[in-house]
Amino acid sequence: MAPVLKLAHMANSPADLFVAVCLGFFFGLVLETGGLANCRKIAGVFYLYDVTVVKVMFSAILTAMLLLYASSALGILDISMLYLPDTFIISYILAGIILGVGMVIGGY
Amino acid sequence: MKRYINPYIAGIALGFVLFASFFLCGKGLGGSAAWARLSAWLMHLIAPAHIEHSPYFGHYFAHGRNPLHVWLVFLGIGTFLGGLVSSFLNGRSRIEVNRGPAISVRGRLIYALAGGILVGFASRLGLGCTSGQGLTGASLLSLGSWAFLFSVFFGGYATAYLVRNGWL
């Protein structure tokens, strides 16, 4: 059953933190390999000269979503145990707009 | 310098990493929290009393805790290493100021600082950046995350024309 380390009460244990470094390693590896570490590719989204970032992001969201759904339907993942931030809709909309403005100025 | 891989392949691989994070640790990937904690730690070196009594950053230091001893910071260390290894292996690692053809290095750095300040503030206001809200929250179909994500595109497209000299 999953989430594995959370169910084993090992959240923030050395094992959990080691897994975090490993997950981060692959996260960084995939981001760089896909071009998301390149600010000109990120800016490209906003001028429509290169929409790589959108392609990567939405295929990642879709893949993770389907895997979460399937593993939950198969009963191997307890989806209610996953961390989900609270919904502060006004703050998030405001934050999103500011972040978007910052992103097109700064590039990341 | 090698070309980047197919974006759909990269996206699917990223989806698997994100799913692995949920499956193993019960939480998704995030990028901005590590930066917030690193800056709090740095500020603590300079003005410890101020930062410990800050309404926002204070809880990072509650009960004598180390603000860097958290899951998201370890994730961030891994992300740095993974990106570094990938850029070395693909011959993309070099010192440069990546920018559009029309802007000077100095101009680009000023833009980067201004944009960085906005992104840093927004990521705290929104409890995450394009990783924590955009990828992680969106894959859980969180309403707030989708509102955030579309707002990012709105903010970006609304401003793009004004700062086109930075990129075009």
Interface residues (C-beta under 8 A of the other chain):
Chain A: A2 P3 V4 L5 K6 A11 N12 D16 L17 F18 V19 A20 V21 C22 L23 G24 F25 F26 F27 G28 L29 V30 L31 E32 T33 G34 G35 L36 A37 N38 C39 R40 K41 A43 G44 V45 F46 Y47 Y49 T52 K55 V56 M57 F58 S59 A60 I61 L62 T63 A64 M65 L67 L68 S71 L77 M81 L82 Y83 L84 P85 D86 T87 F88 I89 S91 Y92 I93 L94 A95 G96 I97 I98 L99 G100 V101 G102 M103 V104 I105 G106 G107 Y108
Chain B: Y4 I5 P7 Y8 A10 G11 I12 A13 L14 G15 F16 V17 L18 F19 A20 S21 F22 F23 L24 C25 G26 K27 G28 L29 V70 W71 L72 F74 L75 G76 I77 G78 T79 F80 L81 G82 G83 L84 V85 S86 S87 N90 R92 N98 R99 G100 Y111 A112 L113 A114 G115 G116 I117 L118 V119 G120 F121 A122 S123 L125 G126 L127 G128 C129 T130 G132 Q133 G134 L135 G137 A138 S139 L140 L141 S142 L143 G144 S145 A147 F148 L149 F150 S151 V152 F153 F154 G155 G156 Y157 A158 T159 A160 V163 R164 G166 W167 L168
